[in-house]
Amino acid sequence: MGGYDGATVLFDLDGVLVDSMESVRAGLTAWAAERGLDVDEVLEHSHGRTDIGLARLVAPHLDPVEEARRIEAHEAAAGDGVRALPAALGLLTELDARGRPWAVVTSGGDRIARSRLGTAGLPFPRVLVTADDVTEGKPDPEPYLLGAERMGVSPQRCVVVEDSPNGASAGIAAGMPVLAVATTSPPSELAHATTVVADLAAVARLLL
């Protein structure tokens, strides 16, 4: 037992359950080129942010809602590279077998999240919180607090699984322990999380 055996698990999606980096990079690169933005800057600030939040940051002169739609369209068009990360299917299957509640809380939009779960062949969560459901995205705690609310549990009864510094900050701000997987960020950038591990197999050992 890793100390989290009774907790409701709130998973981030990209970089935690699915590898969508190829799709994300291609979509954001296409958007940046379309809008005459610096590609490196766009990619640097994209991790763990909603598309609206990213647009507000790197293109404040544009309508963030409209730009989020454009980003989503570009990423959907580049969606062939999405796959489940190792141990993701096994972990979710085992949680279901044990009757352990889990949800997905992602910075992506609803359309993208549903598409990526389906493409990766992962089970669909009972609760899915996306950028379309919140006013403030990560690192604000709102997404994870909403996830706990929709699961019918207090934040103290949840554990977050994240891969981005922004996501880890959101979980901590929500009053939840955070298991950070160093799949897309170096451990040094995740040091504020409760625990940092290498991969989902290590997460499974802590959760089950």
N, CA and C of each residue as an Amber inpcrd file, in Angstrom:
protein
   624
   0.8390000  -1.1920000   0.0000000   0.0000000   0.0000000   0.0000000
   0.8830000   1.2540000   0.0000000   0.5260000   2.2290000  -0.8010000
   1.3250000   3.4320000  -0.8610000   0.7440000   4.5900000  -0.0710000
  -0.3170000   4.3500000   0.7180000  -0.9180000   5.4180000   1.4910000
  -2.0650000   6.1060000   0.7880000  -2.3520000   5.7270000  -0.4490000
  -3.4230000   6.3480000  -1.2250000  -4.4780000   5.3230000  -1.6240000
  -4.5130000   4.1770000  -0.9640000  -5.3560000   3.0660000  -1.4100000
  -6.8490000   3.3690000  -1.3080000  -7.2560000   4.3510000  -0.5110000
  -8.6800000   4.6750000  -0.4070000  -9.0820000   5.9380000  -1.1300000
  -8.1300000   6.5950000  -1.7690000  -8.3920000   7.9050000  -2.3550000
  -9.0420000   7.8080000  -3.7320000  -9.8580000   8.7990000  -4.0600000
 -10.3600000   8.9780000  -5.4140000  -9.2210000   9.5500000  -6.2540000
  -8.9770000   8.9540000  -7.4140000  -7.8260000   9.3430000  -8.2250000
  -8.2680000  10.2810000  -9.3370000  -7.6410000  11.4380000  -9.4040000
  -7.9190000  12.4170000 -10.4480000  -6.7010000  12.4770000 -11.3700000
  -6.8480000  11.9170000 -12.5640000  -5.7480000  11.8560000 -13.5260000
  -5.7860000  13.0460000 -14.4710000  -4.6310000  13.6580000 -14.7030000
  -4.4730000  14.4740000 -15.8920000  -4.4890000  13.5130000 -17.0800000
  -4.6430000  14.0320000 -18.2890000  -4.7220000  13.1590000 -19.4590000
  -3.4160000  13.1240000 -20.2520000  -3.0760000  14.2350000 -20.8720000
  -1.9110000  14.2760000 -21.7560000  -0.6140000  14.2110000 -20.9490000
   0.2260000  13.2430000 -21.2860000   1.4730000  13.0630000 -20.5720000
   1.3540000  12.1790000 -19.3530000   0.1100000  11.8440000 -18.9770000
  -0.1280000  10.9480000 -17.8380000  -0.7290000   9.6260000 -18.3180000
  -1.8620000   9.7120000 -19.0020000  -2.5120000   8.5130000 -19.5290000
  -2.2450000   8.3180000 -21.0170000  -2.0960000   9.4020000 -21.7420000
  -1.8380000   9.2950000 -23.1800000  -0.6120000  10.1030000 -23.5720000
   0.0840000   9.6180000 -24.5780000   1.1740000  10.3580000 -25.1940000
   0.5970000  11.0640000 -26.4150000   0.3920000  12.3580000 -26.2860000
  -0.1830000  13.1510000 -27.3740000   0.7850000  14.2290000 -27.8350000
   2.0490000  14.1020000 -27.4240000   3.0100000  15.1700000 -27.6770000
   3.1490000  15.4790000 -29.1640000   3.1630000  14.4370000 -29.9820000
   3.3050000  14.6420000 -31.4230000   2.1340000  15.4520000 -31.9740000
   0.9270000  15.0900000 -31.5530000  -0.2710000  15.7880000 -31.9990000
  -0.2980000  17.2260000 -31.4980000   0.0510000  17.4200000 -30.2190000
   0.0400000  18.7580000 -29.6320000   1.0490000  19.6640000 -30.3260000
   2.2700000  19.1620000 -30.4920000   3.3120000  19.9690000 -31.1250000
   2.9300000  20.3340000 -32.5690000   2.3940000  19.3740000 -33.2930000
   2.0130000  19.6430000 -34.6790000   0.8860000  20.6710000 -34.7440000
  -0.1090000  20.5230000 -33.8750000  -1.2320000  21.4440000 -33.8720000
  -0.8310000  22.8570000 -33.4790000  -0.0090000  22.9740000 -32.4260000
   0.4110000  24.2940000 -31.9760000   1.3640000  24.9540000 -32.9690000
   2.2000000  24.1390000 -33.5910000   3.1070000  24.6830000 -34.6090000
   2.3150000  25.2440000 -35.7820000   1.2830000  24.5200000 -36.2130000
   0.4430000  24.9940000 -37.3110000  -0.2890000  26.2780000 -36.9330000
  -0.7940000  26.3340000 -35.6900000  -1.4890000  27.5350000 -35.2300000
  -0.5450000  28.7290000 -35.1620000   0.6480000  28.5070000 -34.5930000
   1.6180000  29.5970000 -34.4850000   1.9840000  30.1370000 -35.8610000
   2.1940000  29.2340000 -36.8210000   2.5280000  29.6630000 -38.1780000
   1.3740000  30.4460000 -38.8010000   0.1480000  29.9680000 -38.5680000
  -1.0330000  30.6400000 -39.1070000  -1.1590000  32.0610000 -38.5790000
  -0.8090000  32.2510000 -37.3060000  -0.9990000  33.5440000 -36.6510000
   0.2830000  34.3780000 -36.5860000   1.3730000  33.8910000 -37.1820000
   2.6180000  34.6430000 -37.1770000   3.2540000  34.7580000 -35.8090000
   3.0870000  33.7220000 -34.9760000   3.6390000  33.7200000 -33.6180000
   4.9360000  32.9390000 -33.5680000   5.7150000  33.1860000 -32.5380000
   6.9620000  32.4570000 -32.3390000   6.6420000  31.0380000 -31.8640000
   7.0020000  30.0590000 -32.6680000   6.6560000  28.6640000 -32.3600000
   7.2750000  28.2270000 -31.0400000   8.5310000  28.5490000 -30.8180000
   9.2100000  28.1210000 -29.5870000   8.5280000  28.6980000 -28.3530000
   8.1080000  29.9530000 -28.4330000   7.4220000  30.5720000 -27.3040000
   6.0790000  29.8950000 -27.0440000   5.3530000  29.6120000 -28.1040000
   4.0600000  28.9390000 -27.9660000   4.2340000  27.5810000 -27.3020000
   5.1830000  26.7990000 -27.7790000   5.4070000  25.4660000 -27.2120000
   5.8900000  25.5450000 -25.7660000   6.7380000  26.5220000 -25.4820000
   7.2810000  26.6670000 -24.1290000   6.1910000  26.9040000 -23.1000000
   5.1860000  27.6870000 -23.4750000   4.1490000  28.0780000 -22.5070000
   2.8970000  27.2030000 -22.5670000   2.8900000  26.1960000 -23.4340000
   1.6630000  25.4240000 -23.6400000   1.4180000  24.3620000 -22.5850000
   2.4670000  23.8770000 -21.9460000   2.3510000  22.6900000 -21.1050000
   1.4710000  22.9420000 -19.8840000   0.3910000  22.1730000 -19.7790000
  -0.4850000  22.2600000 -18.6250000  -1.4370000  23.4430000 -18.6420000
  -1.5090000  24.1560000 -19.7640000  -2.4150000  25.3010000 -19.8730000
  -3.5810000  24.9690000 -20.7920000  -4.7170000  25.6090000 -20.5400000
  -5.8190000  25.5130000 -21.4930000  -5.4390000  26.2930000 -22.7490000
  -6.1170000  25.9770000 -23.8430000  -5.8570000  26.7100000 -25.0860000
  -6.2160000  28.1850000 -24.9430000  -7.2850000  28.4640000 -24.2080000
  -7.6640000  29.8630000 -23.9730000  -6.5800000  30.5740000 -23.1730000
  -6.0850000  29.9060000 -22.1390000  -5.0300000  30.4960000 -21.3250000
  -3.7600000  30.7330000 -22.1240000  -3.4270000  29.7900000 -23.0040000
  -2.2430000  29.9490000 -23.8490000  -2.4250000  31.1290000 -24.7950000
  -3.5900000  31.2140000 -25.4290000  -3.8370000  32.3140000 -26.3570000
  -3.7670000  33.6700000 -25.6510000  -4.3040000  33.7460000 -24.4490000
  -4.2400000  34.9980000 -23.6940000  -2.7900000  35.4040000 -23.4200000
  -1.9480000  34.4090000 -23.1790000  -0.5620000  34.6910000 -22.8220000
   0.2830000  35.0820000 -24.0240000   0.1970000  34.3120000 -25.1080000
   1.1200000  34.5180000 -26.2320000   0.5150000  35.3450000 -27.3690000
  -0.7920000  35.5350000 -27.3490000  -1.4420000  36.3220000 -28.4100000
  -2.5310000  37.2030000 -27.8090000  -2.1590000  38.1000000 -26.9030000
  -3.1670000  38.9190000 -26.2100000  -3.9570000  39.8350000 -27.1290000
  -3.4820000  40.0290000 -28.3510000  -4.1710000  40.8940000 -29.3080000
  -5.3020000  40.1650000 -30.0450000  -5.4190000  38.8520000 -29.8060000
  -6.4310000  38.0520000 -30.4960000  -7.5190000  37.6060000 -29.5220000
  -8.6540000  37.2030000 -30.0520000  -9.7640000  36.7080000 -29.2350000
  -9.4160000  35.3050000 -28.7340000  -9.2310000  35.1300000 -27.4310000
  -8.7730000  33.8310000 -26.9270000  -9.7460000  32.6910000 -27.1760000
 -11.0320000  32.9730000 -27.1770000 -12.0280000  31.9180000 -27.4120000
 -11.9300000  31.4120000 -28.8500000 -11.8390000  32.3450000 -29.7820000
 -11.7120000  31.9590000 -31.1860000 -10.3890000  31.2420000 -31.4420000
  -9.3220000  31.7130000 -30.8100000  -8.0190000  31.0680000 -31.0190000
  -7.9980000  29.6660000 -30.4190000  -8.6890000  29.4700000 -29.3060000
  -8.7750000  28.1310000 -28.7160000  -9.4550000  27.1680000 -29.6840000
 -10.4730000  27.6470000 -30.3730000 -11.1470000  26.8130000 -31.3720000
 -10.1790000  26.4470000 -32.5040000  -9.3820000  27.4160000 -32.9200000
  -8.4220000  27.1640000 -33.9940000  -7.3530000  26.1620000 -33.5540000
  -6.8590000  26.3310000 -32.3330000  -5.8560000  25.3920000 -31.8190000
  -6.4360000  23.9840000 -31.7770000  -7.6490000  23.8620000 -31.2580000
  -8.2920000  22.5470000 -31.1500000  -8.4570000  21.9090000 -32.5270000
  -8.8340000  22.6990000 -33.5080000  -9.0050000  22.1760000 -34.8650000
  -7.6790000  21.6830000 -35.4340000  -6.6160000  22.4370000 -35.2070000
  -5.2940000  22.0200000 -35.6810000  -4.8470000  20.7240000 -34.9920000
  -5.0800000  20.6300000 -33.6760000  -4.6610000  19.4310000 -32.9450000
  -5.4960000  18.2240000 -33.3440000  -6.7750000  18.4370000 -33.5890000
  -7.6310000  17.3340000 -34.0340000  -7.1690000  16.8110000 -35.3880000
  -6.7400000  17.7240000 -36.2520000  -6.2670000  17.3230000 -37.5770000
  -4.9560000  16.5540000 -37.5020000  -4.2280000  16.7250000 -36.4000000
  -2.9350000  16.0560000 -36.2360000  -3.0180000  14.9500000 -35.1820000
  -4.1850000  14.3410000 -35.0300000  -4.4260000  13.4270000 -33.9150000
  -3.9530000  12.0020000 -34.0830000  -3.3440000  11.6510000 -35.2040000
  -2.9870000  10.2550000 -35.4520000  -1.8920000   9.7370000 -34.5390000
  -1.1050000  10.6480000 -33.9390000   0.0320000  10.1900000 -33.1360000
  -0.3020000   9.8600000 -31.7020000  -1.5620000   9.9060000 -31.3110000
  -1.9440000   9.6740000 -29.9150000  -1.9200000   8.1810000 -29.5850000
  -1.3490000   7.8390000 -28.4350000  -1.3340000   6.4460000 -27.9820000
  -1.3700000   6.4240000 -26.4580000  -1.8210000   5.3070000 -25.8950000
  -1.8190000   5.1520000 -24.4420000  -0.3920000   5.0140000 -23.9460000
  -0.0990000   5.6260000 -22.8220000   1.2140000   5.4610000 -22.2110000
   1.3080000   4.0850000 -21.5490000   2.5210000   3.5380000 -21.4640000
   2.6870000   2.2220000 -20.8400000   2.0730000   2.1930000 -19.4380000
   1.3750000   1.1300000 -19.1360000   0.7410000   0.8600000 -17.8350000
  -0.5710000   1.6060000 -17.6360000  -0.9570000   2.4960000 -18.5700000
  -2.1930000   3.2600000 -18.3640000  -3.4200000   2.3600000 -18.3730000
  -3.5570000   1.5330000 -19.3950000  -4.7260000   0.6640000 -19.4870000
  -4.7780000  -0.2960000 -18.3170000  -3.6470000  -0.8760000 -17.9640000
  -3.6130000  -1.8110000 -16.8480000  -4.0060000  -1.1610000 -15.5350000
  -3.5380000   0.0550000 -15.2930000  -3.8590000   0.7530000 -14.0560000
  -5.3410000   1.0870000 -13.9850000  -5.9020000   1.6250000 -15.0530000
  -7.3300000   1.9740000 -15.0390000  -8.2040000   0.7340000 -14.9090000
  -7.8070000  -0.3450000 -15.5790000  -8.5560000  -1.5970000 -15.4890000
  -8.5410000  -2.1390000 -14.0680000  -7.3900000  -2.0570000 -13.4170000
  -7.2750000  -2.5590000 -12.0450000  -8.0580000  -1.6830000 -11.0700000
  -8.0360000  -0.3790000 -11.2760000  -8.8440000   0.5010000 -10.4170000
 -10.3200000   0.1520000 -10.5440000 -10.7830000  -0.0670000 -11.7690000
 -12.1830000  -0.4530000 -11.9690000 -12.4890000  -1.7910000 -11.3160000
 -11.5720000  -2.7390000 -11.4430000 -11.7780000  -4.0710000 -10.8660000
 -11.8990000  -4.0040000  -9.3440000 -11.2050000  -3.0620000  -8.7430000
 -11.2320000  -2.9150000  -7.2890000 -12.3250000  -1.9680000  -6.8070000
 -13.0860000  -1.4060000  -7.7550000 -14.1260000  -0.4650000  -7.3810000
 -13.5970000   0.8700000  -6.9180000 -12.3870000   1.2010000  -7.3510000
 -11.7690000   2.4730000  -6.9620000 -12.2290000   3.5760000  -7.9040000
 -12.7730000   4.6610000  -7.3820000 -13.2430000   5.7500000  -8.2420000
 -12.0820000   6.5480000  -8.8290000 -12.2260000   6.9100000 -10.1050000
 -11.2160000   7.7430000 -10.7530000 -11.8920000   8.6330000 -11.7910000
 -11.2370000   9.7260000 -12.1000000 -11.7460000  10.6890000 -13.0680000
 -10.5730000  11.2460000 -13.8640000 -10.8930000  11.9580000 -14.9290000
  -9.8790000  12.6390000 -15.7310000 -10.1440000  14.1380000 -15.6730000
  -9.0950000  14.9000000 -15.3720000  -9.1650000  16.3580000 -15.2860000
  -8.0800000  16.9120000 -16.2020000  -8.4740000  17.4460000 -17.3420000
  -7.5180000  17.8380000 -18.3690000  -7.6520000  19.2970000 -18.7580000
  -6.5550000  19.8570000 -19.2480000  -6.5780000  21.2320000 -19.7490000
  -7.0780000  21.3090000 -21.1870000  -7.2380000  20.1640000 -21.8260000
  -7.7580000  20.1380000 -23.1900000  -9.2650000  20.3110000 -23.2190000
  -9.7770000  20.6160000 -24.3970000 -11.2120000  20.7410000 -24.5660000
 -11.8960000  19.3800000 -24.5960000 -13.2210000  19.3950000 -24.4810000
 -13.9840000  18.1570000 -24.4080000 -13.8210000  17.3090000 -25.6730000
 -13.8940000  17.9420000 -26.8220000 -13.7690000  17.2180000 -28.0930000
 -12.4260000  16.5020000 -28.1860000 -11.3490000  17.2100000 -27.8570000
 -10.0060000  16.6320000 -27.9340000  -9.8430000  15.5150000 -26.9200000
 -10.3070000  15.7280000 -25.6960000 -10.1480000  14.7240000 -24.6440000
 -10.8520000  13.4210000 -25.0020000 -12.0900000  13.5270000 -25.4670000
 -12.8420000  12.3290000 -25.8430000 -12.1700000  11.6110000 -27.0090000
 -11.6850000  12.3790000 -27.9700000 -11.0050000  11.7880000 -29.1210000
  -9.7510000  11.0440000 -28.6930000  -8.9680000  11.6470000 -27.8130000
  -7.7060000  11.0330000 -27.4030000  -7.9340000   9.7790000 -26.5700000
  -8.9100000   9.7920000 -25.6990000  -9.2270000   8.5860000 -24.9310000
  -9.6330000   7.4520000 -25.8610000 -10.4690000   7.7730000 -26.8510000
 -10.9020000   6.7510000 -27.7940000  -9.7810000   6.2360000 -28.6580000
  -8.9560000   7.1420000 -29.1840000  -7.8450000   6.7430000 -30.0370000
  -6.8500000   5.8700000 -29.2800000  -6.6430000   6.2030000 -28.0030000
  -5.6950000   5.4470000 -27.1880000  -6.2580000   4.1270000 -26.6810000
  -7.5680000   3.9110000 -26.8630000  -8.1740000   2.6620000 -26.4190000
  -8.3240000   2.5530000 -24.9160000  -8.5030000   3.6870000 -24.2520000
  -8.6470000   3.6970000 -22.7950000 -10.1180000   3.7800000 -22.3980000
 -10.4800000   3.2420000 -21.2440000 -11.8730000   3.3360000 -20.7980000
 -12.2590000   4.7820000 -20.5260000 -13.5280000   5.0770000 -20.7080000
 -13.9950000   6.4420000 -20.5030000 -14.3200000   6.6410000 -19.0240000
 -13.8960000   7.7580000 -18.4350000 -14.1400000   7.9720000 -17.0030000
 -15.5940000   8.3180000 -16.7200000 -16.0170000   8.0420000 -15.4960000
 -17.3600000   8.4500000 -15.0770000 -17.4740000   9.9640000 -15.0520000
 -16.3930000  10.6350000 -14.6900000 -16.3440000  12.0950000 -14.6630000
 -15.1650000  12.5610000 -15.5060000 -15.4380000  13.4760000 -16.4340000
 -14.4080000  14.0890000 -17.2690000 -14.5430000  15.5950000 -17.1360000
 -13.5100000  16.2370000 -16.5910000 -13.4720000  17.6930000 -16.4790000
 -12.4940000  18.2100000 -17.5240000 -12.9670000  19.1070000 -18.3810000
 -12.1330000  19.6600000 -19.4430000 -12.0970000  21.1820000 -19.3460000
 -11.3360000  21.7830000 -20.2560000 -11.2480000  23.2430000 -20.2900000
 -12.6090000  23.8850000 -20.5280000 -13.5290000  23.1370000 -21.1500000
 -14.8590000  23.6800000 -21.4240000 -15.7150000  23.8250000 -20.1740000
 -15.2680000  23.2090000 -19.0740000 -16.0740000  23.1840000 -17.8520000
 -15.6660000  24.2320000 -16.8260000 -14.5410000  24.9110000 -17.0460000
 -13.9980000  25.7820000 -15.9990000 -13.8050000  27.2040000 -16.5200000
 -13.7530000  28.1270000 -15.5810000 -13.4480000  29.5220000 -15.9010000
 -11.9450000  29.7510000 -15.9060000 -11.2680000  29.1720000 -14.9210000
  -9.8130000  29.2880000 -14.8070000  -9.1930000  27.9000000 -14.9160000
  -8.2070000  27.7670000 -15.8020000  -7.5090000  26.4910000 -15.9540000
  -6.3260000  26.3810000 -15.0190000  -5.6630000  25.2340000 -15.0620000
  -4.4510000  25.0280000 -14.2770000  -3.4310000  26.1080000 -14.6390000
  -2.6900000  26.6580000 -13.6840000  -2.4480000  26.2000000 -12.3170000
  -3.4900000  26.5980000 -11.2780000  -4.5900000  27.2150000 -11.6830000
  -5.6740000  27.4960000 -10.7460000  -6.2530000  26.1680000 -10.2550000
  -6.6840000  26.0920000  -9.0070000  -7.2170000  24.8290000  -8.4720000
  -8.6130000  24.4660000  -8.9670000  -9.2830000  25.3770000  -9.6750000
 -10.6770000  25.1340000 -10.0610000 -10.9120000  23.7860000 -10.7410000
 -10.0760000  23.3650000 -11.7170000 -10.3640000  22.0840000 -12.3750000
 -10.3880000  20.9020000 -11.4090000  -9.4300000  20.8440000 -10.5000000
  -9.3990000  19.7080000  -9.5800000 -10.4800000  19.8060000  -8.5020000
 -10.7990000  21.0010000  -8.0790000 -11.9110000  21.1450000  -7.1260000
 -13.2250000  20.7250000  -7.7730000 -13.3950000  21.0560000  -9.0500000
 -14.6010000  20.6290000  -9.7600000 -14.6170000  19.1160000  -9.9290000
 -13.4640000  18.5270000 -10.1970000 -13.3860000  17.0720000 -10.3010000
 -13.8230000  16.3860000  -9.0250000 -13.3530000  16.8770000  -7.8800000
 -13.7560000  16.3050000  -6.5900000 -15.2540000  16.4770000  -6.3660000
 -15.7570000  17.6690000  -6.6890000 -17.1880000  17.9380000  -6.5070000
 -18.0320000  16.9820000  -7.3330000 -17.6720000  16.7870000  -8.5980000
 -18.4530000  15.9150000  -9.4670000 -18.3310000  14.4480000  -9.0770000
 -17.2390000  14.0990000  -8.4220000 -17.0870000  12.7290000  -7.9300000
 -17.7750000  12.5270000  -6.5840000 -18.2370000  13.6090000  -5.9840000
 -18.9670000  13.5230000  -4.7320000 -18.1020000  13.2780000  -3.5230000
 -16.8450000  13.7560000  -3.5800000 -15.9260000  13.5630000  -2.4530000
 -15.2700000  14.8960000  -2.1110000 -14.7320000  14.9810000  -0.9050000
 -14.0060000  16.1790000  -0.5080000 -12.6210000  16.1740000  -1.1490000
 -12.0160000  17.3390000  -1.3410000 -10.6610000  17.3750000  -1.8960000
  -9.6640000  16.5470000  -1.0950000  -9.8740000  16.4730000   0.2040000
  -8.9560000  15.7230000   1.0630000  -8.9960000  14.2160000   0.7980000
 -10.0410000  13.7580000   0.1030000 -10.1800000  12.3320000  -0.2090000
  -9.6990000  12.0070000  -1.6170000  -8.9850000  12.9640000  -2.2440000
  -8.5070000  12.7710000  -3.6110000  -6.9870000  12.7320000  -3.6630000
  -6.4830000  12.1390000  -4.7310000  -5.0620000  12.2250000  -5.0560000
  -4.9650000  12.5360000  -6.5440000  -4.0820000  13.4520000  -6.8860000
  -3.9020000  13.9090000  -8.2600000  -2.6920000  13.2200000  -8.8820000
  -2.8110000  12.8340000 -10.1550000  -1.6750000  12.3110000 -10.9140000
  -1.4290000  13.2680000 -12.0630000  -0.2570000  13.8960000 -12.0860000
   0.0510000  14.9720000 -13.0260000   1.4310000  14.7860000 -13.6460000
   1.6730000  15.5070000 -14.7340000   3.0040000  15.4830000 -15.3500000
   3.5660000  16.8710000 -15.5730000   2.7690000  17.9240000 -15.3870000
   3.2470000  19.2730000 -15.6680000   3.3810000  20.0860000 -14.3890000
   4.3070000  21.0410000 -14.3550000   4.4060000  21.9230000 -13.1890000
   3.1110000  22.6710000 -12.9180000   2.4380000  23.1620000 -13.9730000
   1.1710000  23.8690000 -13.7810000   0.1110000  22.9610000 -13.1780000
   0.0470000  21.7290000 -13.6660000  -0.9310000  20.7890000 -13.1350000
  -0.6590000  20.4200000 -11.6950000   0.6100000  20.2090000 -11.3710000
   0.9730000  19.9010000  -9.9840000   0.6050000  21.0600000  -9.0720000
   0.8400000  22.2820000  -9.5340000   0.4760000  23.4580000  -8.7370000
  -1.0270000  23.5230000  -8.5080000  -1.8040000  23.1570000  -9.5320000
  -3.2630000  23.1650000  -9.3990000  -3.7340000  22.1730000  -8.3400000
  -3.1530000  20.9680000  -8.3630000  -3.5320000  19.9610000  -7.3790000
  -3.1730000  20.3730000  -5.9630000  -1.9660000  20.8950000  -5.7990000
  -1.5320000  21.3490000  -4.4720000  -2.4290000  22.4710000  -3.9750000
  -2.7470000  23.4340000  -4.8710000  -3.6120000  24.5470000  -4.4840000
  -5.0140000  24.0790000  -4.1150000  -5.4370000  22.9420000  -4.6750000
  -6.7480000  22.3800000  -4.3510000  -6.7350000  21.6090000  -3.0340000
  -5.5740000  21.5100000  -2.4050000  -5.4610000  20.8070000  -1.1310000
  -5.3320000  19.3080000  -1.2660000  -4.8460000  18.8560000  -2.4150000
  -4.7360000  17.4270000  -2.6980000  -3.2700000  17.0120000  -2.8180000
  -2.9220000  15.8040000  -2.3510000  -1.5760000  15.3000000  -2.6370000
  -1.4250000  15.0660000  -4.1310000  -0.2360000  15.2860000  -4.6410000
   0.0250000  15.1610000  -6.0720000   1.1500000  14.1680000  -6.3170000
   0.8410000  13.1320000  -7.1140000   1.8560000  12.2150000  -7.6090000
   2.2510000  12.7010000  -8.9980000   3.4790000  13.1470000  -9.1490000
   3.9380000  13.6940000 -10.4220000   4.7810000  12.6600000 -11.1490000
   4.4500000  12.4160000 -12.4180000   5.2340000  11.4990000 -13.2390000
   6.1350000  12.3270000 -14.1590000   7.3970000  11.9930000 -14.1610000
   8.3810000  12.7700000 -14.9260000   8.4510000  12.2760000 -16.3700000
   7.3060000  12.2880000 -17.0320000   7.2460000  11.8210000 -18.4150000
   7.5100000  12.9450000 -19.4100000   7.1050000  14.1620000 -19.0700000
   7.2660000  15.2860000 -19.9930000   8.0280000  16.4490000 -19.3870000
   8.2660000  16.4170000 -18.0910000   9.0160000  17.4700000 -17.4000000
  10.0890000  16.8290000 -16.5320000  11.2520000  17.4670000 -16.3850000
  12.2840000  16.9140000 -15.5040000  11.8410000  16.9510000 -14.0520000
  12.3180000  16.0110000 -13.2350000  11.9140000  15.9790000 -11.8240000
  12.1340000  17.3050000 -11.0950000  13.1530000  18.0480000 -11.4650000
  13.4310000  19.3170000 -10.7880000  12.2940000  20.3130000 -10.9370000
  11.5550000  20.2390000 -12.0570000  10.4340000  21.1610000 -12.2790000
   9.1550000  20.6880000 -11.5890000   9.1930000  19.4910000 -11.0300000
   8.0260000  18.9140000 -10.3580000   8.2440000  18.7860000  -8.8570000
   9.2920000  19.4260000  -8.3620000   9.6970000  19.2370000  -6.9680000
   8.6430000  19.6990000  -5.9690000   7.7110000  20.5580000  -6.3890000
   6.6620000  21.0280000  -5.4790000   5.5460000  20.0070000  -5.3110000
   5.5450000  18.9480000  -6.1200000   4.5480000  17.8820000  -5.9540000
   4.8330000  17.1000000  -4.6710000   3.8360000  16.3600000  -4.2130000
   4.0030000  15.5620000  -2.9990000   5.0480000  14.4710000  -3.2060000
   4.9490000  13.7800000  -4.3430000   5.8750000  12.7020000  -4.6870000
   6.1410000  12.7540000  -6.1830000   7.3950000  12.5450000  -6.5700000
   7.7570000  12.5070000  -7.9910000   8.2560000  11.1060000  -8.3210000
   7.6780000  10.5160000  -9.3660000   8.0620000   9.1600000  -9.7770000
   8.3590000   9.1630000 -11.2780000   8.9170000   8.0620000 -11.7530000
   9.3640000   7.9990000 -13.1450000   8.2360000   7.7410000 -14.1260000
   7.2560000   6.9110000 -13.7230000   6.2510000   6.4810000 -14.6990000
   4.9920000   5.9950000 -13.9950000   4.0170000   5.5590000 -14.7900000
   2.7400000   5.0960000 -14.2390000   2.8620000   3.7920000 -13.4790000
   3.8390000   2.9780000 -13.8280000   4.0360000   1.7440000 -13.0670000
   4.3460000   2.0780000 -11.6050000   5.1430000   3.1180000 -11.3920000
   5.4470000   3.5490000 -10.0270000   4.2220000   4.1530000  -9.3590000
   3.4000000   4.8630000 -10.1340000   2.1470000   5.3990000  -9.6160000
   1.2380000   4.2690000  -9.1430000   1.1570000   3.2110000  -9.9380000
   0.3070000   2.0620000  -9.6030000   0.7340000   1.4510000  -8.2720000
   2.0110000   1.3710000  -8.0370000   2.4930000   0.7890000  -6.7810000
   2.0920000   1.6440000  -5.5750000   1.9490000   2.9460000  -5.7900000
   1.5380000   3.8340000  -4.7040000   0.0250000   3.8420000  -4.4930000
  -0.7080000   3.6430000  -5.5830000  -2.1700000   3.7420000  -5.5050000
  -2.8470000   2.4510000  -5.0650000  -2.2720000   1.3220000  -5.4640000
  -2.9730000   0.0470000  -5.2940000  -2.5070000  -0.7170000  -4.0500000
